[in-house]
Amino acid sequence: MATNQKILLLDDDPDLLDMYREILAQLPSRPEIHTASSGNRAMAMLETEAFQLLICDLKMPKMDGLQVLSIVRRKYPQLRTVVLTSVMDEQFRSRVYALGVDLFWQKPGTDQEIKLFLECLESLLGRETEGGFRGVHSKSLVDIIQLECISQSSSLLRITNGPLTGKIWIQDGDVIDSEGAGLTGEAAFHKILSWRAGVFESLPAEPSRPRTISKSYNALLLEGAQAIDESRGPAAGEGEPKPSASPLAELSQVEGVEFILALKPDPAAPPEARGLENPERMAAWSRQSFDRFRALGEQLQAGPLERIEGFGPQRHVALACQGDTSFCVGWRHSLTGPQVSEMMKKVLALWAS
Amino acid sequence: MGFLNLFSRTPGALLKLPSGSFTVDREGSVIVGTLPSNFPESLVRDIAREVLAAFRGAEAAQLPLSELVVNFPSLKITARDLRGGAVIFLSPRAIYEPAA
C-alpha cells in the first residue's frame, strides 16, 4: 500500500479537528492528516496538493458541506469523499450519495463505531480506482474470456451493460455460442466485446448448447480487437478515411425514436441529427435547457442533472448526456412516460457501447 | 468516552429540499403554493423562471409541451403547462428510490 496517502479533514470546529486527527492516526496505512476549518481553505488546499480522501462535515458557516462536495466532485472526481456528520436526516443522506460521495457516516459515539469507521476509511484508501468489469478488478472482457479459454473451462458468461445483456457460452475452452443486443453467434460475440464496461457473472456451463461458432477463441479475439481499432478511426498516415455510417443511424432505429440530436460540448460544433429537417433550433433549445437546469441543480444542491423529459400533444422528448455527448431524442407520442425513460436509457447504453 | 459528546454539537442549518407544489402565472409570479415558508422565495422564482423558459423554448422549436419532468438524483421537478403559466411539483427523492 502507498505510504504517502493524504487525508484532508474539513470541519469548522478546531476541537473536533484535533480529535479526528488523533483518531485517524490509528489507521494502519498511516496516512498524512491535513486539516481545514472552512470550505474555502479546503478548496485552496485541494488546488495545491493531491489528496486521496476528503472527510467533510455538513453543517458549516459560509460554505456548507453540500456546497463543498458539489464542487469537489466536479473538480476532483478521483478524490474519495466521506461525510462525517451529526445530521441524521434521510434527505441529506440521499443528497450526499447523489453527489457521488463514497460514504455518509454519523459522527461516531462509541469505541466500536470508531473502529468500524476506521475500517471503512482504510478500505476506501486501499480501493482500486482503475476501471474494468466488476467482479474481476482491472480486467477487460477480453482478459476474462482468455482466462476461461486458456484454463479449458466450461461456463456461461453473462455480461450486463446498462439495460443491455449478452451471453457467451464457453465449452472446454472454446467459445461455442453467443447472443446479445438482438444478435446471435459471432456477430453477438463481437458486439459484446465492443462494450467498454459492464458487470459480468460466470454461470454454470450448458453442455447441451448447440455450437454456432467454430472459430478458435484466439481468432475471435483478434477479429474483435481489429474491429474495435477500426471503430476508433484510421491511424494517421493511412490515407483517406473510409466513409462510414453515422453512429446515430443505429440509435435512430430504436423503437419509438422519431428524431435524434447529438450535441458536443463545443457550442460552435454543428449538431449531428437524424429525423430533423432543421436541427439548429432544437439544438439551441436543448443546449439552453441543459445549461439552465444544470445551474438550477447546483443552486438547489440536488445533484447533477440526470434527465429532462417533455411530453406534448405531437411527440415526447428526452434530454440526457452520455460521456461528453448530450442527446435530445424525440419519441413517438403513443409512448408512456416510463417507456420514454426506459427507451432513453437504452439509447444511451447503445451509444456507450 | 465523555469527550465524544463533542460530536453531538449541531451548528447552523442546511437547506432542505421541499416537497410540495406551487402555481405561477405567465410572468413567473407565484399565485398559490404549498411549499414550506422557510424555503427561499428566490429559489422558487428561479425554478419557475427555468420551467417557463423551457416550455417557451420548446414551443419556439416547434415542439409544444404540456408536461416537463426534470430529474436530479435527489429531486424531481414536474411541471404542467397552465395556459402560459405552470403548476410545478417538487418531490425530493430518496437514494434507494427507483428513478421515475
Interface residues (C-beta under 8 A of the other chain):
Chain A: D12 D13 D15 L16 M19 L58 K59 M60 P61 D64 G65 L66 S86 V87 D89 E90 Q91 F92 R93 S94 R95 Y97 A98 L99 K107 P108 G109 T110 D111 R281 M282 A284 W285 Q288 S289 R292 F293 L296 G297 Q299 L300 Q301 A302 G303 P304 L305 E306 R307 I308 E309 G310 F311 G312 P313 Q314 R315 V317 G330 G337 P338 S341
Chain B: M1 F3 L4 L6 F7 S8 R9 T10 P11 G12 A13 L14 L15 K16 L17 L43 D46 I47 E50 A53 A54 G57 A58 A60 A61 Q62 L63 P64 L65 S66 E67 L68 V69 V70 N71 F72 P73 S74 L75 P92 R93 A94 I95 A99 A100
